[in-house]
Amino acid sequence: MTHLPRSTLSAIPLSRRRVLATTAGMCGLSLPNYLQMQSATAESHSIPAKAKSCIIIYLWGGISHLESFDLKPNAPAEVRGEFSPISTIVPGIQIGEHLPLLAQHTDKLAIVRSIHHDDAAHGRGMYWNLTGHKPPRAGNIPPLRDDWPSIAAVISKLRAAPPGVPPAVRLPYPLVDNGTLQAGEYGGWLGVKYDPIIMRTPSGEPFGGVSRTLGSEVLNLNEVDVPRLTSRRHLLAALHPFGQPAGGDDGFQHFHTLANDILSGSAVKHAYDLEQESPKVRESYGHHIGGQSLLLARRLTEAGVPIVQVCCAAGDLNGASGDMWDTHGDNFNRLKNRLLPVFDRGTSALLQDLSDRGTLAETLVVVLTDFGRTPRINGGAGRDHYPDAYSIAFAGGGILGGQVYGSTDSKGAFPKTLPCTPPDVHATIFQALGISPRAEIHDTFNRSFPICDGEVLPLS
């Protein structure tokens, strides 16, 4: 397959730092002129967009590239493993035999086989992929307010959502490793208002309102008594006509306010009701939390949510997280019998559903993960953490399907052609959403930073 040269961005907006470093800035640029220039800079992040929204399918734990998108049938047995590649709808593109449904949708996919980074821990690998930046500290890292904002937080900062619609949503629970909430999914130094809200995927459980999971707010819209909630809001307004009393948890109050706004509207409430879908569509996604979360993600983006991140696990509909993609042991049975069927069915149903509804072209779908798995199979018939090479995929949102970008060596150990990194993935996502990868955001000290330092992958 022929690949185009990697694109180079030429339009880089002026920052406060660049303005002040110029001769004009140091020689008396007037404050009104400077503020006018700064205002123009703030608006310069917009570029032509192909996608109106983005769905990130996150495979928490690290999917094995050697059993999914980058099989090595000619490698030695201890590398090759038990699975065989199968042909797909696109001549010349093969994927793993336990992704038969996705094999019929490779005409929509741009598979990237040459991504890599340098950290083999789950949370820090996730930090790399969801922030586009190197993890700031060692160990099992909980979220801090000086972390880099997640891609969902940055998009929510630069892309407004309609009234009553959350700017960013995560489904169906926060990412946790060994009991520790992991950094990388939050607003970081943008502030608590840019923490993407978590929604529980609807199930038979009677829960509603806002709760907390390990300190992370979770919104559940099932079984919410809206008239009672409305009367309570009116009572609270009467008791505090000039606003909320001072003190308290501002972050938690923010999410309660957001929940009230959502419940007062109709678009998100309607989207949350999966019973509105036909049984055929619901069944196509699979009767598991991974598939139903992807269906909810599609409905939320149609309701106006700019970005939805789905943790695509193999849990049941009662909220159990089930298996994650951390296949240190029994890799082949776990992938064959549980993990790959959930991913295959849910993701292929999402692509087909978006295509049938005529919205795939305006919905960017991105498959991300922590890292890949070791080329050599370990003594427990598993594969261990491996960030030196792994695979991801794009679809929709102006992405040209039916292509493979980059390659790895004969053992899937290192990129062989067109190596790329998480910052390049972020640049590609921003570009598709009409946000310049060189747009700037400001931290709590009003210091400006470009949202990304990667290059756009030539996938369009």
C-alpha atoms as one frame of an Amber mdcrd trajectory, in Angstrom:
protein
   0.000   0.000   0.000   1.254   3.480  -0.852   1.447   5.971   1.994   1.493
   9.723   1.667   4.202  11.800   3.400   3.279  12.890   6.885   1.541  16.242
   6.853   3.041  19.366   8.309   0.985  22.068   9.958   1.856  25.582   8.889
  -0.701  27.742  10.684   0.543  28.108  14.254  -1.410  30.622  16.341   0.383
  33.341  18.266   0.702  32.843  21.995   1.140  35.469  24.704   4.752  34.309
  24.936   5.392  34.745  21.208   3.776  38.175  21.139   5.835  39.436  24.042
   8.994  38.023  22.472   8.613  40.089  19.302  10.266  43.477  18.816   6.867
  45.127  18.656   5.855  43.533  21.914   9.009  44.724  23.658   8.837  48.190
  22.149   5.468  49.416  23.261   2.710  47.363  21.693  -0.389  48.984  23.211
  -2.569  47.015  25.601  -5.697  47.354  23.410  -3.766  46.131  20.368  -2.252
  43.279  22.359  -5.654  42.230  23.737  -7.151  42.388  20.247  -4.355  40.178
  18.937  -4.803  37.783  21.846  -8.537  37.587  21.141  -7.867  36.783  17.501
  -5.418  34.104  18.599  -8.006  32.502  20.881 -10.384  32.166  17.948  -7.752
  30.743  15.611  -8.107  27.186  16.881 -10.966  26.543  14.439 -10.171  24.842
  11.130 -12.465  23.064   8.663 -14.003  20.047  10.399 -15.006  16.684   9.019
 -16.329  15.286  12.317 -18.978  16.781  14.607 -18.331  14.316  17.420 -15.932
  11.627  18.556 -16.377   8.195  20.149 -13.267   6.738  21.764 -13.382   2.971
  22.272 -10.849   2.326  25.005  -9.556  -1.231  25.528  -8.388  -0.971  29.147
  -5.551  -3.354  29.946  -3.769  -3.501  26.601  -5.149  -5.577  23.717  -2.681
  -7.928  22.061  -1.891  -6.555  18.618  -0.566 -10.025  17.698  -4.038 -11.543
  18.073  -6.094  -8.678  16.669  -4.744  -6.270  14.046  -1.123  -7.338  13.436
  -0.767 -11.123  13.341   2.571 -12.709  12.429   1.737 -16.094  10.852   5.313
 -16.655   9.667   6.932 -15.989  13.042   8.214 -18.792  15.324   5.524 -20.600
  17.342   6.457 -18.845  20.578   5.640 -15.541  18.856   2.966 -16.592  16.365
   0.571 -17.994  18.931  -2.627 -19.961  18.326  -4.666 -17.647  16.100  -4.595
 -17.306  12.334  -5.186 -14.226  10.198  -8.280 -13.999   8.016  -8.919 -12.033
   4.860 -11.230  -9.045   5.083 -13.555  -7.168   2.791 -10.521  -5.144   1.641
  -8.077  -7.177  -0.455  -4.634  -7.270   1.133  -5.782  -6.446   4.675  -5.896
  -9.311   7.171  -6.883  -9.283  10.849  -7.336 -11.941  13.542  -9.721 -14.841
  12.986 -11.757 -13.945  16.078 -12.739 -10.570  14.611 -14.937 -11.917  11.786
 -17.525  -9.131  12.003 -14.943  -6.347  11.924 -13.384  -8.101   8.935 -16.480
  -6.998   7.029 -15.892  -3.364   8.004 -12.214  -2.821   7.183 -13.394  -0.673
   4.281 -14.296   1.838   7.013 -11.129   1.372   9.107  -7.700   2.970   9.041
  -5.577   0.535  11.071  -2.403   1.994  12.557   0.171  -0.722  13.304   3.211
   1.369  14.147   2.269   3.289  17.286   4.539   3.079  20.323   5.527   4.824
  23.567   7.852   4.112  26.476   5.817   3.079  29.534   4.680  -0.460  30.377
   2.387   0.355  33.342  -1.381   0.328  32.737  -2.189   3.728  34.200   0.812
   5.459  32.714   0.203   3.806  29.349  -3.365   5.063  29.522  -2.035   8.521
  30.449   0.111   8.490  27.300  -2.852   7.531  25.097  -5.548   9.744  26.638
  -3.475  12.896  27.221  -0.896  12.592  24.446   1.841  13.392  26.965   4.450
  11.496  28.919   3.301  10.464  32.407   4.481  13.051  34.952   5.549  10.670
  37.725   6.395   7.060  38.496   4.314   4.427  40.215   0.584   3.810  40.162
  -0.566   7.387  39.630  -3.882   8.759  40.923  -5.243  11.934  39.289  -3.894
  15.314  40.420  -4.881  18.821  39.422  -1.478  19.506  37.860  -1.850  16.602
  35.404  -2.194  17.249  31.697  -5.894  17.365  30.695  -7.346  14.361  28.899
  -8.266  14.665  25.249 -11.933  14.655  26.273 -11.289  17.571  28.648  -9.427
  19.564  26.001 -12.183  19.004  23.442 -14.806  20.065  25.999 -12.801  23.246
  26.560 -12.671  24.104  22.856 -15.952  22.657  21.609 -19.167  23.946  23.177
 -22.029  21.552  23.888 -25.703  22.532  23.576 -27.459  23.691  26.775 -28.248
  20.826  29.134 -25.762  18.525  27.377 -22.504  17.473  29.070 -19.429  18.455
  27.044 -17.711  15.101  27.609 -18.914  11.722  28.886 -17.180   8.517  29.962
 -18.952   5.145  29.999 -19.608   3.109  32.087 -17.109   3.576  34.948 -13.726
   5.201  35.718 -10.476   3.357  35.029  -8.978   1.801  38.147  -5.818  -0.273
  38.637  -5.271  -2.213  41.866  -7.832  -0.081  43.678  -6.327   3.229  42.548
  -8.229   5.683  40.367  -5.920   6.393  37.440  -4.698   9.765  36.168  -5.247
  10.638  32.530  -9.054  10.738  32.212  -9.650  14.071  33.954  -9.506  17.818
  33.473  -6.123  18.185  35.183  -5.024  21.783  35.373  -8.014  22.929  33.327
 -10.048  22.400  36.498 -12.822  20.215  37.817 -15.396  21.677  35.416 -13.574
  19.903  32.597 -13.592  16.471  34.208 -15.630  14.358  31.773 -18.730  13.143
  33.575 -19.209   9.395  34.054 -22.532   7.788  33.162 -23.494   4.277  34.106
 -24.855   2.354  31.148 -28.547   1.535  31.773 -29.232  -1.857  33.321 -31.839
  -3.454  35.494 -30.388  -1.918  38.644 -32.504   0.725  40.454 -30.061   3.581
  40.717 -30.264   7.266  39.945 -28.785  10.695  40.629 -25.109  11.333  41.304
 -22.914   8.992  43.291 -19.187   8.587  43.762 -16.873   5.767  42.769 -13.454
   6.077  44.407 -13.936   9.844  44.431 -15.116  10.066  40.818 -18.661  11.352
  40.278 -20.966   8.939  38.438 -24.274  10.031  36.909 -27.082   7.471  36.740
 -30.328   8.525  35.060 -32.336   5.381  35.800 -35.153   5.645  38.315 -34.809
   9.432  38.755 -38.004  11.105  40.022 -37.843  14.238  37.849 -40.938  16.034
  39.319 -39.597  15.516  42.844 -36.179  16.755  41.774 -37.753  19.849  40.204
 -39.708  20.664  43.370 -36.534  20.334  45.439 -34.706  22.726  43.118 -37.515
  25.280  43.507 -37.368  24.909  47.291 -33.603  25.338  47.302 -33.904  28.464
  45.146 -36.445  29.903  47.590 -34.165  29.221  50.553 -31.105  30.688  48.803
 -32.408  33.342  46.373 -28.916  34.748  45.858 -27.238  31.430  45.080 -25.741
  28.561  46.995 -24.312  29.210  50.463 -20.555  29.531  50.713 -18.424  26.492
  51.391 -18.892  22.859  50.505 -17.492  20.740  47.720 -17.452  22.982  44.655
 -16.555  20.087  42.349 -19.364  17.875  43.594 -21.761  20.832  43.399 -20.692
  21.380  39.795 -21.637  17.830  38.866 -24.943  18.066  40.722 -25.734  21.233
  38.764 -24.789  19.505  35.530 -26.989  16.546  36.463 -29.903  18.882  37.158
 -29.401  20.605  33.807 -29.353  17.255  32.021 -32.500  16.086  33.785 -34.241
  19.387  33.010 -33.619  18.921  29.311 -34.836  16.197  27.020 -32.096  15.246
  24.541 -29.788  13.406  26.935 -32.648  11.858  28.920 -34.050  10.532  25.676
 -30.625   9.286  24.558 -30.172   7.463  27.854 -33.332   5.436  27.316 -32.029
   2.527  25.279 -35.540   1.075  25.205 -36.235   3.647  22.476 -34.073   1.539
  20.155 -35.535  -1.401  18.275 -34.786  -4.851  19.747 -32.919  -5.653  16.533
 -30.508  -2.728  16.969 -29.958  -3.423  20.669 -29.302  -7.078  19.936 -26.820
  -6.194  17.201 -24.545  -4.518  19.771 -24.639  -7.538  22.095 -26.246  -8.059
  25.473 -23.232  -6.994  27.504 -22.006  -3.758  29.024 -19.411  -3.209  26.281
 -21.909  -3.344  23.434 -24.698  -1.448  25.186 -22.220   1.274  26.195 -21.281
   1.709  22.537 -24.961   2.011  21.634 -25.403   4.636  24.347 -22.335   6.471
  23.040 -23.919   6.688  19.592 -27.133   8.060  21.089 -25.271  10.591  23.256
 -23.307  11.985  20.316 -26.569  12.355  18.415 -27.899  14.302  21.409 -25.009
  16.753  21.030 -22.265  15.413  23.327 -19.008  16.306  21.501 -16.955  13.368
  22.802 -17.837  10.073  24.483 -15.219   7.645  25.789 -16.275   4.014  26.245
 -14.370   1.476  28.308 -15.177  -1.548  26.148 -14.974  -4.425  28.617 -16.699
  -7.786  28.713 -18.727  -7.202  31.866 -22.386  -8.105  32.260 -25.288  -5.651
  32.343 -25.422  -5.609  36.145 -22.395  -3.330  36.200 -19.644  -5.868  36.872
 -16.469  -4.796  35.096 -15.683  -8.358  34.060 -12.551  -9.032  32.084 -10.148
  -6.310  31.086  -7.582  -6.745  28.325  -4.688  -7.650  30.630  -3.964 -11.158
  29.368  -0.831 -12.159  31.310  -2.263 -15.665  31.556  -4.523 -17.800  29.384
  -4.293 -15.166  26.668  -5.796 -17.204  23.860  -8.824 -18.626  25.667  -9.716
 -15.287  27.236  -9.451 -13.484  23.917 -11.286 -16.156  21.946 -14.129 -16.818
  24.363 -14.772 -13.449  26.000 -12.845 -10.331  25.064 -12.608 -10.349  21.273
 -16.275 -11.343  20.691 -17.472  -8.380  22.768 -15.190  -5.935  20.958 -15.921
  -7.473  17.554 -19.672  -7.391  17.914 -20.021  -4.018  19.621 -17.605  -2.128
  17.379 -18.860  -3.631  14.129 -22.446  -2.854  15.183 -21.473   0.752  15.919
 -19.835   1.169  12.503 -22.798  -0.424  10.727 -25.303   1.590  12.760 -23.562
   4.890  12.055 -23.310   3.992   8.385 -26.990   3.038   8.175 -27.994   6.300
   9.841 -25.795   8.362   7.521 -23.733   9.765  10.405 -20.437   7.876  10.098
 -18.909  10.666   8.013 -19.490  13.146  10.847 -18.642  10.818  13.751 -14.978
  10.037  14.378 -14.473   6.594  15.955 -11.082   5.858  17.525  -9.928   2.572
  19.086  -7.234   3.125  21.734  -5.545   0.970  24.361  -2.738   1.126  26.945
  -0.114  -0.691  24.850   0.376  -4.028  23.080   1.521  -7.392  24.402   4.949
  -9.035  24.334   5.898 -10.878  21.157   7.099 -13.889  23.127   4.407 -15.931
  24.894   5.134 -16.414  28.588   4.993 -19.612  30.639   1.347 -19.015  31.566
   0.211 -19.013  27.911  -0.100 -15.239  28.177   1.564 -12.106  26.917   2.847
  -9.304  29.136   2.788  -5.497  28.838   4.545  -4.130  25.765   4.576  -0.437
  24.723   7.219  -0.684  21.982   4.652  -1.571  19.313   0.875  -1.866  19.234
  -2.144  -1.218  17.022  -5.037   1.234  17.096  -7.725   2.135  14.554  -9.736
   5.075  13.206 -13.035   5.206  11.325 -15.475   7.855  10.123 -15.054  11.594
  10.545 -13.251  12.091   7.240 -10.852   9.178   7.756 -10.219   7.157   4.595
 -11.126   3.540   5.291  -9.554   0.445   3.809  -5.980   1.334   4.708  -3.167
   0.265   7.003  -0.721   2.882   8.248   2.738   1.709   9.240   4.055  -1.755
   9.987   6.072  -3.684  12.554   8.960  -6.098  12.142   8.582  -9.844  11.632
   7.856 -10.454  15.334   5.649  -7.434  15.990   8.307  -6.102  18.329   9.131
  -2.665  16.907   7.793  -0.314  14.226   9.340  -1.034  10.849   7.779   1.743
   8.783   6.079   5.033   9.631   6.477   4.972  13.430   4.092   7.214  15.304
   3.231   8.083  18.894   0.185   9.122  20.971   0.745  12.856  20.274   0.342
  12.113  16.549  -2.924  10.334  17.290  -4.166  13.351  19.241  -3.204  15.721
  16.434  -5.195  13.558  14.025  -8.254  13.575  16.288  -8.131  17.341  16.804
  -7.732  17.959  13.071 -10.740  15.768  12.238 -12.856  17.691  14.763 -11.888
  21.035  13.268  -9.548  22.009  16.103  -6.043  23.084  15.196  -3.489  20.820
  16.895  -1.566  24.019  17.622  -4.449  25.734  19.386  -3.532  26.888  22.880
  -5.074  26.443  26.300  -4.124  28.064  29.587  -3.412  26.566  32.981  -4.365
  27.989  36.383  -1.394  30.401  36.186  -2.593  31.602  32.759   0.420  30.035
  31.057  -0.328  29.025  27.470   0.359  25.593  26.025  -0.353  24.098  22.608
  -2.905  21.340  22.990  -0.694  18.911  21.107   2.887  18.534  19.903   2.276
  15.688  17.446   1.823  15.635  13.688  -1.395  14.782  11.888  -1.315  11.279
  10.419  -2.213  11.338   6.695  -5.298   9.145   7.003  -7.854  11.404   5.301
